[in-house]
Amino acid sequence: MTNKFTGKSPFNQAPNYGWSKYIGLGSQLIVGLLVTLYLGKKLDVYFNKHSFFAWVAPSLFILIVLISVVRDTQKKK
């Protein structure tokens, strides 16, 4: 069985693992959001606030991640 466009067998090609880095990044974001949400709820109970830190902590996490992504993807001079 060969590919009619390239003439190569699909079994001899190297596997493409480009998607694996995105799975890693996604899982890090999910874990980070869950941890900050948990800590925010604990801080709400400790300081007797109603859902203040549960909103602020994940929002700060998202802001910090976005800033680091922009800095990492900017062109170096």
Backbone as CSV, one residue per row, in Angstrom:
resi,resn,N_x,N_y,N_z,CA_x,CA_y,CA_z,C_x,C_y,C_z
1,MET,0.846,-1.169,0.000,0.000,0.000,0.000,0.895,1.237,0.000
2,THR,0.765,2.047,-1.023,1.548,3.278,-1.105,0.618,4.460,-1.313
3,ASN,1.099,5.607,-0.902,0.359,6.844,-1.097,0.484,7.232,-2.569
4,LYS,-0.639,7.519,-3.240,-0.586,7.812,-4.668,0.047,9.163,-4.968
5,PHE,0.162,10.051,-3.959,0.766,11.364,-4.180,2.275,11.345,-3.945
6,THR,2.715,10.668,-2.901,4.141,10.667,-2.579,4.830,9.382,-2.995
7,GLY,4.086,8.309,-3.190,4.688,7.038,-3.547,5.326,6.325,-2.373
8,LYS,5.125,6.833,-1.161,5.722,6.227,0.027,4.667,5.463,0.806
9,SER,5.119,4.488,1.514,4.228,3.713,2.362,3.935,4.505,3.637
10,PRO,2.679,4.541,4.105,2.376,5.279,5.339,2.979,4.620,6.569
11,PHE,3.385,3.368,6.455,3.952,2.663,7.601,5.418,2.989,7.814
12,ASN,6.084,3.559,6.805,7.506,3.885,6.916,7.748,5.322,7.356
13,GLN,6.684,6.104,7.503,6.839,7.495,7.877,6.999,7.630,9.385
14,ALA,7.744,8.648,9.787,7.935,8.914,11.218,6.635,9.457,11.803
15,PRO,6.298,9.054,13.028,5.063,9.563,13.637,5.171,11.051,13.940
16,ASN,4.053,11.736,13.867,3.999,13.169,14.125,3.484,13.392,15.542
17,TYR,4.352,13.877,16.418,3.975,14.135,17.804,3.857,15.621,18.088
18,GLY,3.535,16.437,17.093,3.402,17.874,17.273,2.266,18.243,18.214
19,TRP,1.251,17.416,18.286,0.096,17.685,19.138,0.401,17.469,20.611
20,SER,1.446,16.732,20.923,1.720,16.396,22.326,2.114,17.615,23.156
21,LYS,2.785,18.595,22.547,3.153,19.788,23.318,1.913,20.595,23.687
22,TYR,0.893,20.574,22.824,-0.339,21.294,23.129,-1.143,20.597,24.223
23,ILE,-1.073,19.280,24.268,-1.731,18.554,25.345,-1.060,18.890,26.677
24,GLY,0.259,18.980,26.679,0.987,19.352,27.890,0.649,20.758,28.351
25,LEU,0.602,21.693,27.423,0.261,23.075,27.779,-1.168,23.180,28.295
26,GLY,-2.071,22.471,27.659,-3.466,22.495,28.095,-3.655,21.915,29.473
27,SER,-2.960,20.818,29.744,-3.089,20.211,31.070,-2.462,21.096,32.142
28,GLN,-1.381,21.782,31.820,-0.788,22.712,32.784,-1.734,23.871,33.082
29,LEU,-2.406,24.369,32.071,-3.364,25.454,32.290,-4.534,24.993,33.149
30,ILE,-5.051,23.817,32.872,-6.181,23.305,33.649,-5.781,23.080,35.098
31,VAL,-4.622,22.473,35.327,-4.166,22.230,36.704,-3.906,23.556,37.413
32,GLY,-3.294,24.512,36.720,-3.038,25.820,37.326,-4.317,26.531,37.716
33,LEU,-5.324,26.478,36.846,-6.602,27.105,37.171,-7.291,26.405,38.337
34,LEU,-7.232,25.089,38.369,-7.857,24.364,39.480,-7.169,24.652,40.813
35,VAL,-5.844,24.730,40.784,-5.102,25.029,42.023,-5.403,26.435,42.510
36,THR,-5.407,27.413,41.601,-5.690,28.780,42.031,-7.144,28.938,42.483
37,LEU,-8.055,28.206,41.863,-9.446,28.248,42.311,-9.587,27.647,43.704
38,TYR,-8.892,26.547,43.953,-8.926,25.921,45.272,-8.336,26.851,46.338
39,LEU,-7.186,27.438,46.016,-6.565,28.365,46.978,-7.426,29.603,47.190
40,GLY,-8.075,30.072,46.133,-8.964,31.225,46.265,-10.146,30.933,47.173
41,LYS,-10.709,29.742,47.063,-11.826,29.374,47.942,-11.365,29.240,49.394
42,LYS,-10.167,28.694,49.591,-9.634,28.601,50.959,-9.385,29.986,51.539
43,LEU,-8.872,30.913,50.726,-8.650,32.279,51.204,-9.975,32.990,51.476
44,ASP,-11.008,32.695,50.703,-12.338,33.270,50.960,-12.863,32.838,52.320
45,VAL,-12.676,31.566,52.644,-13.139,31.067,53.943,-12.320,31.694,55.067
46,TYR,-11.005,31.788,54.875,-10.121,32.312,55.914,-10.403,33.785,56.197
47,PHE,-10.574,34.597,55.146,-10.800,36.029,55.323,-12.279,36.401,55.375
48,ASN,-13.154,35.416,55.341,-14.598,35.599,55.430,-15.116,36.523,54.319
49,LYS,-14.638,36.294,53.116,-15.094,37.018,51.930,-16.022,36.098,51.153
50,HIS,-16.843,36.672,50.303,-17.763,35.875,49.502,-17.312,35.872,48.043
51,SER,-16.602,34.836,47.630,-16.146,34.605,46.248,-15.234,35.696,45.704
52,PHE,-14.519,36.395,46.550,-13.601,37.426,46.057,-12.311,36.787,45.542
53,PHE,-11.637,36.047,46.405,-10.373,35.424,46.022,-10.576,34.290,45.018
54,ALA,-11.746,33.669,45.025,-12.032,32.608,44.048,-12.105,33.171,42.630
55,TRP,-12.371,34.467,42.484,-12.343,35.109,41.174,-10.994,35.764,40.891
56,VAL,-10.386,36.347,41.902,-9.146,37.095,41.696,-7.965,36.174,41.399
57,ALA,-7.819,35.093,42.134,-6.665,34.201,41.963,-6.604,33.587,40.560
58,PRO,-7.680,32.971,40.035,-7.601,32.454,38.661,-7.427,33.551,37.606
59,SER,-8.011,34.726,37.859,-7.851,35.825,36.912,-6.399,36.288,36.844
60,LEU,-5.750,36.378,37.989,-4.321,36.731,38.003,-3.482,35.662,37.317
61,PHE,-3.842,34.404,37.522,-3.120,33.308,36.876,-3.227,33.427,35.358
62,ILE,-4.427,33.678,34.847,-4.616,33.809,33.402,-3.840,35.009,32.870
63,LEU,-3.852,36.113,33.595,-3.120,37.308,33.177,-1.620,37.041,33.120
64,ILE,-1.091,36.381,34.128,0.344,36.079,34.171,0.727,35.124,33.044
65,VAL,-0.104,34.131,32.777,0.182,33.185,31.690,0.162,33.900,30.344
66,LEU,-0.805,34.774,30.127,-0.863,35.512,28.864,0.348,36.419,28.679
67,ILE,0.777,37.074,29.741,1.965,37.926,29.652,3.202,37.099,29.327
68,SER,3.336,35.939,29.963,4.505,35.100,29.685,4.476,34.532,28.267
69,VAL,3.296,34.224,27.747,3.204,33.737,26.364,3.590,34.835,25.377
70,VAL,3.139,36.050,25.620,3.489,37.164,24.736,4.984,37.421,24.792
71,ARG,5.568,37.407,25.952,7.020,37.637,26.069,7.816,36.517,25.400
72,ASP,7.371,35.283,25.528,8.084,34.160,24.932,7.981,34.128,23.414
73,THR,6.904,34.651,22.868,6.714,34.585,21.425,7.149,35.835,20.685
74,GLN,7.579,36.867,21.397,8.071,38.061,20.732,9.405,37.766,20.070
75,LYS,9.652,38.456,18.970,10.913,38.274,18.268,12.050,38.881,19.081
76,LYS,13.142,38.179,19.120,14.336,38.668,19.819,15.076,39.628,18.911
77,LYS,15.603,40.702,19.496,16.359,41.698,18.713,17.819,41.371,18.682
